[in-house]
Every structure is written in C-alpha cells, then in structure tokens.
Amino acid sequence: SVTFYYDIPADAMLHVYDIAGRLVHSTPLSASMHAYEWNLHAGGRPLANGVYLYIVLGDAQKSEVGRLVVNR
C-alpha cells in the first residue's frame, strides 16, 4: 500500500493515472483526515508495476501533482 499525506484547507479529490493517461483510481479526500492509504488495487486487481501520475484537486489555490512508482 501507499499513503498519501496532504495538507488541504477544504475537501479535495485524488486522481491517479497510468502513463498512458488512463484513470486508474479516484477518491475524495477529507480536509480533516490529512492522510489517505491506498492498497494499490484498481478495479479489484493489483496495480501493475510502472509509473503513475497523481493529481490532488482542491480549490484553485491548493492543488498538487506528483509521480508514483510501483515496483514490487
């Protein structure tokens, strides 16, 4: 699993895309939680090794983009 830590003033959305741009995971993030643990499953199946991009979309002043590497 992987844990995303965040500091956002309002609720937001986490979107994870594969390198081809396909959405593999999406979930709401609560401003009161500050962390989200994902079991690296997409559609009930384990996520394949590779590079993924994640985007946390909050309000216009607080968004984040990053890279996630899965290598088991």
N, C-alpha and C positions, 0 to 999 in steps of 0.2 A: 504494500500500500504506500501511498504518498500523502503527505499532509501539506495543505496549502495554508499558510499563515497570512493574515491580511489585517489591515487597519483602515476600515472604511467608515465614514460617518453615517451612511444610510445603507439599506439593503441593496444588494447587487446581484449580478448573475455571473457564474463561471462557465465559460465555454472552452472545450478542448477540441482541437482539430488535428487530424493527421497531416502529414507533409503534403498530401495532395489537396488539402483544403476541405476535406470531408469532416463534418461534425461527428465526433465520437462520444462526447459526453457533455451534458449541460445540467446545471443545478443552481437553484437560488442560494445565495449566501446571506446570512443574517448579520447585520451590523453588531449585534450583541454577542456573537459567538467568537469571532476573531480567529477561528481555525476550521478547516474542513478536511476530513480524512476520506480519501477515495481508495477503494480496493483495486483499482486498475482493471476493472471489468467494464466492458461496453456491450450492451445488448445481451447480457448474461454470459458473455465469453471473456476470457482473459485478454487484455490488450497485448498486441504483438510488440516485439522489440522494435524500437525505432525512435524517431524524433517527432515530438508533438508540440504544437503551439497552444498556449492558453491565453485567454483574454478574460480579465475581470472587468465587467462593465458596471460602473456605478453612475453617479452623477457626472456631469461634464467635466468637473474638476478633479475627479479621482478615478482614473482607470489605470489598468496595468496590463502589460503584455509580457509574456515570458516563454521560455523554452523548457520542455520536459523531455528527458532522455530515459527511455525504458530499456534496460539491459539486464535480463535475468540470468 
